[in-house]
Amino acid sequence: AYEIKECDWSSDVCSSDLLILNLKNLIATIITIFPLLSWANITITEANGSFEGLGHARTHDFPVEARIFTVSVSDADTSGNRKVSVEVSVNDLHTGNRMRDSHMRMSVLDRKKHPLITFKSDVNLPELMTGTVTLTGNLQVNGITKPYTLILNLNQAEGKWNATGSFLIVPTDFDLPLVGMGPMKVLDKVNLHLDVSF
């Protein structure tokens, strides 16, 4: 712990020695405590950024936005392992069209039985560092769970961290129907992009 030593400050030598000692103690304390304060049990929500992208039909694209989501990162255990979880509220997925939103929640996704889309992963990450983080885990959509990998890019600027990543979801991997007819037929891919700061 950081401790200030007292001395007779009328002595120039004593004052100089103690100043150096106190600064060394303070720096050592900051180095020890700061990683724990900045990278322990993090919870990120829609207030910290966005999770959105595009769905695709034969003749056009349409927006897909997760208006309520949570990303949780546990503190590291003694081996540096952390648990990462992502939850997206099905009831708060929006596509820019009320009729399409209603149809998606009733005929494509069963929001009553499976109100959340989830991703869970265990990752070895003792400290937060700039660069690429690969999260290998399981993605659950509409009650069906499949192995899935998320790749995030981490950067730091002005005292804040920024995490970004782009992901492809294939609806038929989770037995979701490709609704629509003719030019309105939905294609078997949804592109999503996460961009959050904390």
Secondary structure, DSSP 8 states (H G I E B T S, - for coil): --------TT-HHHHHHHHHHHHHHHHHHHHHHHHHHHSSSEEEEGGGEEEEEEEEESS-EEEEEESSEEEEE----TTSEEEEEEEEEGGGEE-S-HHHHHHIIIIIS-TTT--EEEEEEEEE-SS--SEEEEEEEEEEETTEEEEEEEEEEEEEETTEEEEEEEEEE-GGGGT------GGG-EEEEEEEEEEEE-
